[in-house]
Amino acid sequence: MLLQGDLVTHPVMPGWGIGRIVKIIQGNLLVKFERAGEKLLHPHYANLEKISEDDLLFLVVREVKKKRGRPVRITRTIPVVKHPPR
């Protein structure tokens, strides 16, 4: 069962990247994908695959940007799926 906040992939559309379930609306899932934006999907037809905690790595990006002439530190966490060695 998929819940709000779960990370998923779409098996037919792997180019969309990793998605996070943002909201459940009347049985449909609002999923925000990293490269395709938000999609409203029916869970039965989309066959989304949940990404398990063991298959995830988190890339931490730290950068400094200027805001109103002052440096501001920004930290982003990007989920990445581990691939088994070939």
KOLMILUM-849515 format. One record per residue (C-alpha): residue number from 1; residue in one letter; chain; x negated, y, z. Coordinates in steps of 0.2 Angstrom, whole numbers, always signed. Example, Ala and Ser with C-alpha at 12.3 -4.5 7.8 and 13.67 -1.06 7.14 Angstrom:
2
<seq->1	type->A	mol->A	u->-62	v->-22	w->+39>
<seq->2	type->S	mol->A	u->-68	v->-5	w->+36>
***
This chain:
86
<seq->1	type->M	mol->A	u->+0	v->+0	w->+0>
<seq->2	type->L	mol->A	u->-7	v->+17	w->-5>
<seq->3	type->L	mol->A	u->-6	v->+31	w->+7>
<seq->4	type->Q	mol->A	u->-9	v->+50	w->+7>
<seq->5	type->G	mol->A	u->-27	v->+54	w->+7>
<seq->6	type->D	mol->A	u->-33	v->+37	w->-1>
<seq->7	type->L	mol->A	u->-46	v->+38	w->-14>
<seq->8	type->V	mol->A	u->-41	v->+29	w->-30>
<seq->9	type->T	mol->A	u->-45	v->+25	w->-48>
<seq->10	type->H	mol->A	u->-34	v->+23	w->-63>
<seq->11	type->P	mol->A	u->-39	v->+7	w->-72>
<seq->12	type->V	mol->A	u->-33	v->+13	w->-89>
<seq->13	type->M	mol->A	u->-40	v->+30	w->-88>
<seq->14	type->P	mol->A	u->-57	v->+28	w->-80>
<seq->15	type->G	mol->A	u->-63	v->+45	w->-88>
<seq->16	type->W	mol->A	u->-51	v->+54	w->-75>
<seq->17	type->G	mol->A	u->-64	v->+49	w->-62>
<seq->18	type->I	mol->A	u->-60	v->+47	w->-43>
<seq->19	type->G	mol->A	u->-43	v->+53	w->-37>
<seq->20	type->R	mol->A	u->-36	v->+57	w->-20>
<seq->21	type->I	mol->A	u->-18	v->+55	w->-16>
<seq->22	type->V	mol->A	u->-12	v->+72	w->-11>
<seq->23	type->K	mol->A	u->+7	v->+69	w->-8>
<seq->24	type->I	mol->A	u->+20	v->+56	w->-10>
<seq->25	type->I	mol->A	u->+36	v->+63	w->-18>
<seq->26	type->Q	mol->A	u->+51	v->+52	w->-19>
<seq->27	type->G	mol->A	u->+41	v->+37	w->-21>
<seq->28	type->N	mol->A	u->+29	v->+44	w->-34>
<seq->29	type->L	mol->A	u->+11	v->+49	w->-30>
<seq->30	type->L	mol->A	u->+4	v->+66	w->-34>
<seq->31	type->V	mol->A	u->-15	v->+62	w->-37>
<seq->32	type->K	mol->A	u->-29	v->+75	w->-39>
<seq->33	type->F	mol->A	u->-42	v->+67	w->-51>
<seq->34	type->E	mol->A	u->-59	v->+75	w->-52>
<seq->35	type->R	mol->A	u->-59	v->+77	w->-71>
<seq->36	type->A	mol->A	u->-41	v->+77	w->-75>
<seq->37	type->G	mol->A	u->-33	v->+88	w->-62>
<seq->38	type->E	mol->A	u->-16	v->+83	w->-54>
<seq->39	type->K	mol->A	u->-5	v->+69	w->-60>
<seq->40	type->L	mol->A	u->+12	v->+63	w->-54>
<seq->41	type->L	mol->A	u->+12	v->+45	w->-56>
<seq->42	type->H	mol->A	u->+24	v->+30	w->-52>
<seq->43	type->P	mol->A	u->+14	v->+18	w->-42>
<seq->44	type->H	mol->A	u->+22	v->+2	w->-50>
<seq->45	type->Y	mol->A	u->+17	v->+8	w->-68>
<seq->46	type->A	mol->A	u->+0	v->+16	w->-65>
<seq->47	type->N	mol->A	u->-7	v->+1	w->-55>
<seq->48	type->L	mol->A	u->-19	v->+13	w->-46>
<seq->49	type->E	mol->A	u->-34	v->+4	w->-38>
<seq->50	type->K	mol->A	u->-38	v->+9	w->-20>
<seq->51	type->I	mol->A	u->-57	v->+12	w->-17>
<seq->52	type->S	mol->A	u->-63	v->+3	w->-1>
<seq->53	type->E	mol->A	u->-74	v->+12	w->+11>
<seq->54	type->D	mol->A	u->-88	v->-1	w->+7>
<seq->55	type->D	mol->A	u->-88	v->+4	w->-11>
<seq->56	type->L	mol->A	u->-91	v->+23	w->-7>
<seq->57	type->L	mol->A	u->-106	v->+34	w->-6>
<seq->58	type->F	mol->A	u->-104	v->+53	w->-2>
<seq->59	type->L	mol->A	u->-115	v->+65	w->-11>
<seq->60	type->V	mol->A	u->-118	v->+81	w->+0>
<seq->61	type->V	mol->A	u->-121	v->+96	w->-10>
<seq->62	type->R	mol->A	u->-128	v->+112	w->-1>
<seq->63	type->E	mol->A	u->-130	v->+128	w->-10>
<seq->64	type->V	mol->A	u->-131	v->+147	w->-6>
<seq->65	type->K	mol->A	u->-120	v->+159	w->-15>
<seq->66	type->K	mol->A	u->-119	v->+178	w->-13>
<seq->67	type->K	mol->A	u->-103	v->+185	w->-8>
<seq->68	type->R	mol->A	u->-102	v->+204	w->-6>
<seq->69	type->G	mol->A	u->-121	v->+205	w->-7>
<seq->70	type->R	mol->A	u->-123	v->+193	w->+7>
<seq->71	type->P	mol->A	u->-129	v->+175	w->+6>
<seq->72	type->V	mol->A	u->-116	v->+162	w->+11>
<seq->73	type->R	mol->A	u->-120	v->+143	w->+14>
<seq->74	type->I	mol->A	u->-108	v->+131	w->+5>
<seq->75	type->T	mol->A	u->-107	v->+112	w->+8>
<seq->76	type->R	mol->A	u->-97	v->+101	w->-3>
<seq->77	type->T	mol->A	u->-95	v->+82	w->-1>
<seq->78	type->I	mol->A	u->-92	v->+72	w->-17>
<seq->79	type->P	mol->A	u->-86	v->+54	w->-16>
<seq->80	type->V	mol->A	u->-95	v->+42	w->-28>
<seq->81	type->V	mol->A	u->-91	v->+24	w->-31>
<seq->82	type->K	mol->A	u->-106	v->+12	w->-29>
<seq->83	type->H	mol->A	u->-109	v->+0	w->-43>
<seq->84	type->P	mol->A	u->-115	v->-17	w->-40>
<seq->85	type->P	mol->A	u->-133	v->-20	w->-47>
<seq->86	type->R	mol->A	u->-134	v->-28	w->-64>
***
